[in-house]
Amino acid sequence: MFQKIVVAYNESPQAERALATAVDLVKCLQAELQTVTVMEDLPAYTAYAAVDSSLTQSLKDDRLKFYRELRAKILSLASRCGVEIRSNLIDGGEIHAIVEFLREQKADLLVIGLHPRDLYISRLWSTVYGLAQDAPCPILGVH
């Protein structure tokens, strides 16, 4: 049934719960597990730092360090759970990048963490809605 499971992963507790759920699924189904993390662009205000190229480079290095540490956290969890995970860092717009990744990988299931309702509800639901509309595979939302 589900042989290639992908988890949309970021630093949120919801993403951690989604990953834990996916790990359980993978163990039951003996499926392949991957995570996909969309690396956010540097904030727009960093354009003002362009006058000092060393500052811009430092910001880029910090961004990469953050995502590498996030990837290391994923791999550590996988090791503790006894599963193999391929962790992927990608650039691009959140929805488009994830959908393209799912197509390229021929994923059977996308697992995402659902955030509680808060002030960012419109952004959250637009992301979930966009993924639901465009994803080439079923989506499992985890609370």
FENRAJO-V723986 format. One line per field, one symbol per residue. burial: I if it has 9 or more other C-alpha atoms within 8 Angstrom, else O. A space follows every 50 residues. Layout:
burial=???
This chain:
burial=OOIIIIIIIOOOOIIIIIIOIIIOIIIOOOIIIIIIIIIOOOOOOIOOII OOOOIIOOIIOOIOOOIOOIIOOIIOOIIOOOIOIOIOIIIIOOIOIIIO IIIOOOIIIIIIIIOOOOOOOOOIOOIOOIIOOOIOIOIOIII
